[in-house]
Amino acid sequence: MPSGSPLAGLYSFELDPETEPKHDCDMFDLMEQGVGGSALKTLSPVPKAAPHSRCYVKRVRDDNGQVLYHMYKEGGEHMITARSSGKGKAEEGRFIFSQFMEDSQHVLAEMSKSKEGEFSLWYNDNGHPPSRRTLCTIAHDSVKDTPLYSMRATLPGDVVWSAQRGFTKRSGVSSADGAMSLRTKMPVWNEEMQSYTLDYGGRARLASAKNFQLELTASTSQALNNETPEEMEEFRSSSRRSKKGSRKARRMEGVAMQFGKYDEDTFNLDFAHPLCGLQALAIALSTSNWR
């Protein structure tokens, strides 16, 4: 991304030397904190020219009846687990995220819901000093005169990801500066099926209120498409190397994320730049009460 872009530095893989983070933490620090292996992959945003990351989420109950959500890569590699941390109606929408499938004291991130109904995803940096980074906010709404839900997810501009340092705070930058927004891609009414439909490419086999796709807002899409010639060539080369058909590429064009019910307790989760796996899972779980 060119340095003149309004989103320059956001989720980049090298830190801007002029926006040195307040907390000096590298990947060795993260591993010492207990973050490692596949969990680290969920923190790194999908590269701009890369295809969608294809994952799935299994919903299970533990011996105590608590609902867990295990996220796996398409090949079966476990990535991260989320569990509800709220008790009762007043605390619905509270989730904790851990790299471990079993109950653990290690909490990688948390999601909470405000009284106004907005969700916030927090990354727990257990460095010195410990701190919390807001990685995403999610606001739900209903669509007038339809049974449909919609949402808007915002990735703040004051947090930067670096492969060397993890998530860090950008000094002198507000969360609104360079923020990225995603919104629901609205389905269309299918007269023959007498229902609202979207093309999930076989990734949503069962109808569900939780099925959705997100697309970039116009302003975010315009900023992300402000590419250098080198970035454009990288994207074209990546497209030529792709083993997937052009029909699928056209179908997913503009779709940054999709969540679709595959069977009773399995949901497919696909996401692309600028999202990381942790953000995608949190956004998906914010729909837990959609019926």
C-alpha positions as a LaTeX table, in Angstrom:
\begin{tabular}{lrrr}
\hline
Residue & $x$ (\AA) & $y$ (\AA) & $z$ (\AA) \\
\hline
Met1 & 0.00 & 0.00 & 0.00 \\
Pro2 & 1.49 & 3.37 & $-0.93$ \\
Ser3 & 2.55 & 5.56 & 1.94 \\
Gly4 & 0.17 & 8.28 & 0.75 \\
Ser5 & $-2.88$ & 6.06 & 1.18 \\
Pro6 & $-5.25$ & 7.07 & 4.02 \\
Leu7 & $-4.99$ & 3.49 & 5.29 \\
Ala8 & $-1.21$ & 3.25 & 5.15 \\
Gly9 & 0.27 & 1.38 & 8.09 \\
Leu10 & $-2.98$ & $-0.32$ & 9.12 \\
Tyr11 & $-2.39$ & $-4.06$ & 9.47 \\
Ser12 & 0.85 & $-3.71$ & 7.56 \\
Phe13 & 3.68 & $-6.16$ & 8.05 \\
Glu14 & 6.27 & $-3.53$ & 8.89 \\
Leu15 & 5.91 & $-0.74$ & 11.40 \\
Asp16 & 5.93 & 2.86 & 10.34 \\
Pro17 & 9.06 & 4.27 & 12.04 \\
Glu18 & 7.18 & 7.54 & 12.65 \\
Thr19 & 4.45 & 5.75 & 14.64 \\
Glu20 & 6.54 & 3.73 & 17.05 \\
Pro21 & 4.32 & 1.59 & 19.29 \\
Lys22 & 3.97 & 2.41 & 22.97 \\
His23 & 4.67 & $-1.18$ & 23.97 \\
Asp24 & 7.74 & $-2.89$ & 22.55 \\
Cys25 & 6.66 & $-6.51$ & 22.08 \\
Asp26 & 7.96 & $-9.02$ & 19.55 \\
Met27 & 6.81 & $-12.48$ & 18.51 \\
Phe28 & 9.09 & $-14.09$ & 21.09 \\
Asp29 & 7.18 & $-12.14$ & 23.73 \\
Leu30 & 3.92 & $-13.52$ & 22.36 \\
Met31 & 5.26 & $-17.07$ & 22.50 \\
Glu32 & 6.47 & $-16.52$ & 26.07 \\
Gln33 & 2.95 & $-15.37$ & 26.92 \\
Gly34 & 1.69 & $-18.74$ & 25.72 \\
Val35 & 0.57 & $-17.70$ & 22.24 \\
Gly36 & 1.95 & $-20.03$ & 19.64 \\
Gly37 & 1.40 & $-22.33$ & 16.71 \\
Ser38 & $-1.91$ & $-22.04$ & 14.92 \\
Ala39 & $-3.21$ & $-19.31$ & 17.25 \\
Leu40 & $-0.62$ & $-16.90$ & 15.86 \\
Lys41 & $-2.02$ & $-17.51$ & 12.38 \\
Thr42 & $-5.44$ & $-16.27$ & 13.48 \\
Leu43 & $-3.91$ & $-12.91$ & 14.48 \\
Ser44 & $-2.26$ & $-12.17$ & 11.14 \\
Pro45 & $-4.56$ & $-10.48$ & 8.58 \\
Val46 & $-4.99$ & $-12.21$ & 5.24 \\
Pro47 & $-2.52$ & $-10.60$ & 2.78 \\
Lys48 & $-4.08$ & $-8.25$ & 0.27 \\
Ala49 & $-3.44$ & $-10.36$ & $-2.84$ \\
Ala50 & $-4.18$ & $-13.72$ & $-1.19$ \\
Pro51 & $-7.36$ & $-15.75$ & $-1.80$ \\
His52 & $-9.99$ & $-16.20$ & 0.90 \\
Ser53 & $-8.91$ & $-18.22$ & 3.91 \\
Arg54 & $-11.31$ & $-21.17$ & 4.15 \\
Cys55 & $-12.17$ & $-22.39$ & 7.65 \\
Tyr56 & $-15.03$ & $-23.98$ & 9.53 \\
Val57 & $-16.48$ & $-23.67$ & 13.03 \\
Lys58 & $-17.75$ & $-26.64$ & 15.08 \\
Arg59 & $-20.30$ & $-25.96$ & 17.79 \\
Val60 & $-20.06$ & $-28.44$ & 20.67 \\
Arg61 & $-21.06$ & $-28.73$ & 24.32 \\
Asp62 & $-18.60$ & $-29.67$ & 27.03 \\
Asp63 & $-19.35$ & $-31.90$ & 30.03 \\
Asn64 & $-20.79$ & $-28.90$ & 31.90 \\
Gly65 & $-23.17$ & $-28.02$ & 29.08 \\
Gln66 & $-21.20$ & $-24.94$ & 28.02 \\
Val67 & $-21.26$ & $-24.20$ & 24.29 \\
Leu68 & $-17.82$ & $-24.06$ & 22.65 \\
Tyr69 & $-16.90$ & $-22.95$ & 19.15 \\
His70 & $-13.79$ & $-24.61$ & 17.70 \\
Met71 & $-12.36$ & $-22.96$ & 14.61 \\
Tyr72 & $-10.41$ & $-25.13$ & 12.15 \\
Lys73 & $-8.60$ & $-24.58$ & 8.89 \\
Glu74 & $-10.21$ & $-26.39$ & 5.97 \\
Gly75 & $-7.65$ & $-29.19$ & 6.28 \\
Gly76 & $-8.63$ & $-29.88$ & 9.92 \\
Glu77 & $-5.95$ & $-27.91$ & 11.81 \\
His78 & $-7.38$ & $-26.40$ & 15.02 \\
Met79 & $-6.87$ & $-22.64$ & 15.13 \\
Ile80 & $-8.70$ & $-21.15$ & 18.10 \\
Thr81 & $-11.63$ & $-21.83$ & 20.46 \\
Ala82 & $-14.29$ & $-19.44$ & 21.73 \\
Arg83 & $-16.63$ & $-19.96$ & 24.65 \\
Ser84 & $-19.38$ & $-17.86$ & 26.16 \\
Ser85 & $-18.30$ & $-16.15$ & 29.37 \\
Gly86 & $-21.63$ & $-14.49$ & 30.12 \\
Lys87 & $-24.15$ & $-15.75$ & 32.65 \\
Gly88 & $-27.78$ & $-14.90$ & 32.08 \\
Lys89 & $-29.61$ & $-12.60$ & 29.70 \\
Ala90 & $-27.79$ & $-9.48$ & 30.86 \\
Glu91 & $-24.40$ & $-10.82$ & 29.77 \\
Glu92 & $-25.28$ & $-12.33$ & 26.38 \\
Gly93 & $-22.66$ & $-11.64$ & 23.76 \\
Arg94 & $-19.64$ & $-12.11$ & 26.04 \\
Phe95 & $-17.05$ & $-14.51$ & 24.65 \\
Ile96 & $-13.47$ & $-15.40$ & 25.50 \\
Phe97 & $-11.02$ & $-16.72$ & 22.90 \\
Ser98 & $-8.18$ & $-19.13$ & 23.62 \\
Gln99 & $-5.75$ & $-21.21$ & 21.61 \\
Phe100 & $-6.69$ & $-24.23$ & 23.73 \\
Met101 & $-9.71$ & $-26.44$ & 23.08 \\
Glu102 & $-10.11$ & $-27.25$ & 26.76 \\
Asp103 & $-10.83$ & $-24.70$ & 29.48 \\
Ser104 & $-7.75$ & $-22.59$ & 30.17 \\
Gln105 & $-6.66$ & $-19.57$ & 32.17 \\
His106 & $-4.99$ & $-18.22$ & 29.04 \\
Val107 & $-7.29$ & $-15.71$ & 27.34 \\
Leu108 & $-6.10$ & $-14.45$ & 23.98 \\
Ala109 & $-9.01$ & $-12.07$ & 23.40 \\
Glu110 & $-12.47$ & $-11.16$ & 24.71 \\
Met111 & $-15.67$ & $-9.86$ & 23.18 \\
Ser112 & $-18.30$ & $-7.94$ & 25.11 \\
Lys113 & $-21.64$ & $-6.33$ & 24.30 \\
Ser114 & $-22.58$ & $-2.85$ & 25.48 \\
Lys115 & $-25.97$ & $-1.78$ & 26.77 \\
Glu116 & $-26.54$ & $-0.15$ & 23.38 \\
Gly117 & $-26.00$ & $-3.52$ & 21.69 \\
Glu118 & $-22.58$ & $-2.86$ & 20.14 \\
Phe119 & $-19.96$ & $-5.61$ & 20.33 \\
Ser120 & $-16.27$ & $-4.90$ & 20.98 \\
Leu121 & $-13.44$ & $-7.37$ & 20.42 \\
Trp122 & $-10.41$ & $-6.88$ & 22.68 \\
Tyr123 & $-6.97$ & $-8.40$ & 22.23 \\
Asn124 & $-5.21$ & $-9.06$ & 25.53 \\
Asp125 & $-1.55$ & $-8.08$ & 25.37 \\
Asn126 & 0.00 & $-9.63$ & 28.47 \\
Gly127 & 3.30 & $-7.86$ & 27.99 \\
His128 & 4.93 & $-5.29$ & 30.24 \\
Pro129 & 2.84 & $-3.35$ & 30.96 \\
Pro130 & $-0.25$ & $-5.43$ & 30.07 \\
Ser131 & $-2.76$ & $-3.70$ & 27.82 \\
Arg132 & $-5.87$ & $-4.28$ & 25.71 \\
Arg133 & $-6.27$ & $-3.44$ & 22.03 \\
Thr134 & $-9.65$ & $-2.96$ & 20.38 \\
Leu135 & $-9.55$ & $-5.02$ & 17.19 \\
Cys136 & $-13.13$ & $-4.68$ & 16.01 \\
Thr137 & $-16.51$ & $-3.19$ & 16.82 \\
Ile138 & $-19.76$ & $-4.67$ & 15.50 \\
Ala139 & $-23.18$ & $-3.04$ & 15.34 \\
His140 & $-26.35$ & $-4.95$ & 14.38 \\
Asp141 & $-29.53$ & $-3.64$ & 12.83 \\
Ser142 & $-32.67$ & $-4.98$ & 11.20 \\
Val143 & $-33.80$ & $-4.32$ & 7.65 \\
Lys144 & $-37.09$ & $-2.45$ & 7.46 \\
Asp145 & $-40.10$ & $-4.47$ & 6.26 \\
Thr146 & $-38.09$ & $-7.71$ & 6.09 \\
Pro147 & $-37.13$ & $-10.47$ & 8.55 \\
Leu148 & $-33.47$ & $-9.83$ & 7.70 \\
Tyr149 & $-30.65$ & $-8.74$ & 10.00 \\
Ser150 & $-27.70$ & $-6.61$ & 8.99 \\
Met151 & $-24.46$ & $-5.51$ & 10.59 \\
Arg152 & $-21.57$ & $-3.14$ & 10.25 \\
Ala153 & $-18.09$ & $-4.15$ & 11.43 \\
Thr154 & $-15.35$ & $-1.59$ & 11.91 \\
Leu155 & $-11.62$ & $-2.25$ & 12.24 \\
Pro156 & $-9.99$ & 0.67 & 14.09 \\
Gly157 & $-7.12$ & 2.59 & 12.56 \\
Asp158 & $-5.02$ & 3.01 & 15.68 \\
Val159 & $-3.90$ & $-0.64$ & 15.90 \\
Val160 & $-1.26$ & $-2.08$ & 13.61 \\
Trp161 & $-0.21$ & $-5.70$ & 13.08 \\
Ser162 & 3.42 & $-6.57$ & 12.52 \\
Ala163 & 4.85 & $-10.04$ & 12.00 \\
Gln164 & 7.70 & $-8.97$ & 14.29 \\
Arg165 & 5.76 & $-7.22$ & 17.06 \\
Gly166 & 2.15 & $-8.45$ & 17.00 \\
Phe167 & $-0.65$ & $-5.91$ & 17.59 \\
Thr168 & 0.61 & $-2.53$ & 18.70 \\
Lys169 & $-0.84$ & 0.90 & 19.33 \\
Arg170 & $-0.01$ & 3.63 & 16.83 \\
Ser171 & 1.09 & 6.74 & 18.72 \\
Gly172 & $-0.80$ & 9.92 & 17.95 \\
Val173 & $-3.45$ & 8.15 & 15.86 \\
Ser174 & $-7.14$ & 7.90 & 16.76 \\
Ser175 & $-9.24$ & 4.80 & 16.13 \\
Ala176 & $-11.18$ & 6.69 & 13.43 \\
Asp177 & $-8.06$ & 7.55 & 11.42 \\
Gly178 & $-7.86$ & 5.04 & 8.59 \\
Ala179 & $-10.56$ & 2.80 & 10.06 \\
Met180 & $-11.94$ & 0.09 & 7.75 \\
Ser181 & $-15.64$ & $-0.74$ & 7.58 \\
Leu182 & $-17.53$ & $-3.78$ & 6.34 \\
Arg183 & $-21.28$ & $-4.12$ & 5.92 \\
Thr184 & $-23.81$ & $-6.83$ & 5.19 \\
Lys185 & $-24.24$ & $-7.80$ & 1.56 \\
Met186 & $-28.01$ & $-7.87$ & 1.22 \\
Pro187 & $-29.64$ & $-11.02$ & $-0.22$ \\
Val188 & $-32.19$ & $-10.82$ & $-3.02$ \\
Trp189 & $-35.71$ & $-12.21$ & $-3.07$ \\
Asn190 & $-35.99$ & $-15.45$ & $-5.05$ \\
Glu191 & $-39.54$ & $-15.76$ & $-6.33$ \\
Glu192 & $-39.21$ & $-19.45$ & $-7.19$ \\
Met193 & $-37.84$ & $-20.38$ & $-3.75$ \\
Gln194 & $-39.97$ & $-17.79$ & $-1.96$ \\
Ser195 & $-37.05$ & $-16.72$ & 0.17 \\
Tyr196 & $-34.07$ & $-14.34$ & 0.31 \\
Thr197 & $-30.95$ & $-15.89$ & $-1.20$ \\
Leu198 & $-27.21$ & $-15.29$ & $-1.67$ \\
Asp199 & $-24.71$ & $-17.40$ & $-3.59$ \\
Tyr200 & $-22.42$ & $-19.07$ & $-1.05$ \\
Gly201 & $-20.83$ & $-21.41$ & $-3.58$ \\
Gly202 & $-21.94$ & $-24.51$ & $-1.67$ \\
Arg203 & $-20.52$ & $-23.26$ & 1.61 \\
Ala204 & $-23.99$ & $-22.82$ & 3.16 \\
Arg205 & $-26.06$ & $-25.95$ & 2.70 \\
Leu206 & $-28.73$ & $-25.16$ & 5.30 \\
Ala207 & $-30.91$ & $-22.10$ & 5.60 \\
Ser208 & $-30.15$ & $-20.08$ & 8.72 \\
Ala209 & $-30.67$ & $-16.55$ & 10.03 \\
Lys210 & $-26.94$ & $-16.65$ & 10.85 \\
Asn211 & $-25.88$ & $-17.04$ & 7.20 \\
Phe212 & $-24.38$ & $-13.77$ & 5.96 \\
Gln213 & $-21.78$ & $-12.15$ & 3.74 \\
Leu214 & $-19.85$ & $-8.94$ & 4.42 \\
Glu215 & $-18.50$ & $-6.56$ & 1.82 \\
Leu216 & $-16.26$ & $-3.53$ & 2.16 \\
Thr217 & $-17.97$ & $-0.16$ & 2.32 \\
Ala218 & $-17.38$ & 2.08 & $-0.68$ \\
Ser219 & $-14.88$ & 4.33 & 1.12 \\
Thr220 & $-12.84$ & 1.41 & 2.47 \\
Ser221 & $-12.86$ & $-0.35$ & $-0.89$ \\
Gln222 & $-11.68$ & 2.81 & $-2.64$ \\
Ala223 & $-8.84$ & 3.28 & $-0.15$ \\
Leu224 & $-7.73$ & $-0.35$ & $-0.43$ \\
Asn225 & $-7.80$ & $-0.18$ & $-4.21$ \\
Asn226 & $-5.39$ & 2.76 & $-4.23$ \\
Glu227 & $-2.61$ & 0.38 & $-5.23$ \\
Thr228 & 0.84 & 0.82 & $-6.66$ \\
Pro229 & 1.67 & $-0.83$ & $-10.02$ \\
Glu230 & 3.75 & $-3.39$ & $-8.13$ \\
Glu231 & 0.76 & $-4.33$ & $-5.94$ \\
Met232 & $-1.46$ & $-4.62$ & $-9.00$ \\
Glu233 & 1.02 & $-6.96$ & $-10.66$ \\
Glu234 & 1.24 & $-9.03$ & $-7.47$ \\
Phe235 & $-2.56$ & $-9.36$ & $-7.46$ \\
Arg236 & $-2.66$ & $-10.37$ & $-11.16$ \\
Ser237 & 0.11 & $-12.91$ & $-10.62$ \\
Ser238 & $-1.73$ & $-14.36$ & $-7.63$ \\
Ser239 & $-4.91$ & $-14.63$ & $-9.70$ \\
Arg240 & $-3.07$ & $-16.46$ & $-12.49$ \\
Arg241 & $-1.57$ & $-18.90$ & $-9.99$ \\
Ser242 & $-4.94$ & $-19.63$ & $-8.41$ \\
Lys243 & $-6.20$ & $-23.13$ & $-9.02$ \\
Lys244 & $-9.79$ & $-22.03$ & $-8.54$ \\
Gly245 & $-12.04$ & $-21.25$ & $-11.48$ \\
Ser246 & $-12.79$ & $-17.74$ & $-12.62$ \\
Arg247 & $-16.49$ & $-18.26$ & $-11.88$ \\
Lys248 & $-15.74$ & $-18.65$ & $-8.18$ \\
Ala249 & $-13.43$ & $-15.63$ & $-8.25$ \\
Arg250 & $-16.21$ & $-13.50$ & $-9.78$ \\
Arg251 & $-18.72$ & $-14.78$ & $-7.20$ \\
Met252 & $-16.47$ & $-13.83$ & $-4.27$ \\
Glu253 & $-15.40$ & $-10.50$ & $-5.75$ \\
Gly254 & $-16.14$ & $-7.82$ & $-3.21$ \\
Val255 & $-17.01$ & $-10.33$ & $-0.46$ \\
Ala256 & $-14.62$ & $-9.91$ & 2.46 \\
Met257 & $-16.24$ & $-12.59$ & 4.62 \\
Gln258 & $-18.98$ & $-15.20$ & 4.54 \\
Phe259 & $-20.47$ & $-17.43$ & 7.23 \\
Gly260 & $-22.73$ & $-20.30$ & 6.21 \\
Lys261 & $-24.42$ & $-23.20$ & 8.00 \\
Tyr262 & $-23.18$ & $-26.52$ & 6.61 \\
Asp263 & $-24.87$ & $-28.96$ & 8.99 \\
Glu264 & $-26.58$ & $-28.81$ & 12.37 \\
Asp265 & $-23.40$ & $-27.87$ & 14.28 \\
Thr266 & $-20.92$ & $-26.86$ & 11.55 \\
Phe267 & $-20.55$ & $-23.45$ & 9.94 \\
Asn268 & $-18.16$ & $-22.60$ & 7.12 \\
Leu269 & $-16.19$ & $-19.39$ & 7.61 \\
Asp270 & $-14.31$ & $-17.76$ & 4.73 \\
Phe271 & $-12.54$ & $-14.41$ & 5.03 \\
Ala272 & $-10.11$ & $-12.21$ & 3.12 \\
His273 & $-8.09$ & $-9.01$ & 3.54 \\
Pro274 & $-8.27$ & $-6.93$ & 5.69 \\
Leu275 & $-9.61$ & $-9.44$ & 8.25 \\
Cys276 & $-7.69$ & $-11.87$ & 10.42 \\
Gly277 & $-9.14$ & $-15.13$ & 11.71 \\
Leu278 & $-9.79$ & $-13.82$ & 15.22 \\
Gln279 & $-11.82$ & $-10.89$ & 13.89 \\
Ala280 & $-13.75$ & $-13.12$ & 11.49 \\
Leu281 & $-14.70$ & $-15.58$ & 14.24 \\
Ala282 & $-15.78$ & $-12.77$ & 16.58 \\
Ile283 & $-17.94$ & $-11.18$ & 13.88 \\
Ala284 & $-19.54$ & $-14.57$ & 13.17 \\
Leu285 & $-20.25$ & $-15.25$ & 16.86 \\
Ser286 & $-21.93$ & $-11.88$ & 17.28 \\
Thr287 & $-24.86$ & $-13.44$ & 15.38 \\
Ser288 & $-25.37$ & $-16.18$ & 18.01 \\
Asn289 & $-28.78$ & $-14.78$ & 18.97 \\
Trp290 & $-30.03$ & $-14.27$ & 15.42 \\
Arg291 & $-33.10$ & $-16.47$ & 14.98 \\
\hline
\end{tabular}
